[in-house]
Amino acid sequence: MKRLIAVALLALFSMTVLSACNTMEGLGKDVKKLGEKVEDKASR
């Protein structure tokens, strides 16, 4: 049962992420922004 819930949550999360940025270019921009935020936090 736990495995089914984990798979369902992963699928829901994946659909949300992929619908938020419709293209691979959009995904790349999102990853870049995330990297910049992590880098900013690390430099503080």
C-alpha positions as CSV (number, residue, x, y, z in Angstrom):
1,M,0.0,0.0,0.0
2,K,2.8,2.4,0.9
3,R,4.4,1.7,-2.5
4,L,1.2,2.6,-4.3
5,I,0.9,5.9,-2.4
6,A,4.5,6.7,-3.2
7,V,4.1,6.0,-6.9
8,A,0.9,8.1,-7.0
9,L,2.5,11.0,-5.3
10,L,5.5,10.8,-7.7
11,A,3.2,10.7,-10.7
12,L,1.2,13.7,-9.4
13,F,4.4,15.7,-8.7
14,S,5.8,14.8,-12.1
15,M,2.6,16.0,-13.9
16,T,2.6,19.2,-11.9
17,V,6.3,20.0,-12.8
18,L,5.9,19.1,-16.4
19,S,2.7,21.1,-16.8
20,A,4.3,24.1,-15.2
21,C,6.9,24.3,-17.9
22,N,5.6,23.0,-21.2
23,T,8.9,22.7,-23.0
24,M,12.4,21.4,-22.2
25,E,13.6,25.0,-22.5
26,G,11.3,26.0,-19.7
27,L,12.5,23.1,-17.6
28,G,16.1,24.2,-18.2
29,K,15.2,27.7,-17.1
30,D,13.5,26.4,-13.9
31,V,16.6,24.3,-13.1
32,K,18.9,27.2,-13.7
33,K,16.8,29.4,-11.3
34,L,16.9,26.7,-8.7
35,G,20.7,26.4,-9.1
36,E,21.1,30.1,-8.7
37,K,19.1,30.1,-5.5
38,V,21.1,27.3,-4.0
39,E,24.3,29.0,-5.0
40,D,23.1,32.3,-3.4
41,K,22.2,30.5,-0.2
42,A,25.6,28.7,-0.1
43,S,27.5,32.0,-0.5
44,R,25.8,33.6,2.5
